[in-house]
């Protein structure tokens, strides 16, 4: 029996901890933690983090209106729903 999934998750946390030594401010460290968490959540849900963040920026107004529809596990359905009226 192996535990590769947990070991990979721990490796990301350890790498982030090592890199966080170089943040200049607490706010910078907080932002680094936020993005690390977001990127890891994307990876766990089979989403490309870069593409996800691009779509969040493109749809910033819609995101403000309903943030729960823009989570990594359901944002593709939201994009498809937004694209339907334009195609009709």
N, C-alpha and C positions, 0 to 999 in steps of 0.2 A: 504494500500500500504506500502510495506517495502522497505528498501534500503540496504539489507544485502550485496549485492555485493560491494557497495562502502564502507560500514562499514568494511568489511573484508580487503579491500585494504588499508584503512586508518590504520587499526590495525597493518598491516605489517610495514607500514612506521613509526608508533609510536614506535613499538618494535625495529626497526632498529635504530631510533634516540636515544633511551635509551641505546642500546648496543654500539653505536658509541662514547659514552662518554669515553670509555676505550681504544680507539686507541691511540697508542703512537706517531704516526707521521701523517702528512697530507696525505702522500702517502698511508699509511695504511688505512686511512679513505676513500681515493679515491678508493682503491681496494675493500674495503668493500661495497662501493656504487655500484661499477661495478658488483660485484657478486650478490648483493641484486636485482639489476635491472634485471640481467640475470635470476636469479632464479624465480622472479615474472613473467617475460615474458614466461618462460617455463611453469609455472603453468597455465597462461592464455591460452596457446596453447595446453594444455592437454599432456604435455611432462614431463617425470620424469627428474628433473634437474640433478640428480646424473648420470643417464644413458647418458644424453646429454653431460655432461662435460667429461665423460669417452670416448665417441666417438670422441669428439673434440681432445682429447689427442692422441687417436689411429690414427687419420687421420690428424695429424698436417701439413704434407706436402701438402696434398690435400686442406686443409683449407687455407693455404697461397696462393695457386694458384687461388682459387675462393671462397672468404669468403661468398658471397651472397648465395651460394648453401648450406651453413651450418647453416642457421638460424633455430631457434627452430621449425618454422612452416613448413620447407621443408627439413630438414636434413634426414628424413627417406627415402624420395624418392632418395636422393643422395646415401645413403647407399645401397638401393636396386639396383640402377644403377651400383654401383661399384661391387656389388656381382654377377651380371649377367655374365660378361666375365669369371669369375673364374669357374662358373658352366657350361659354354658351352664347 
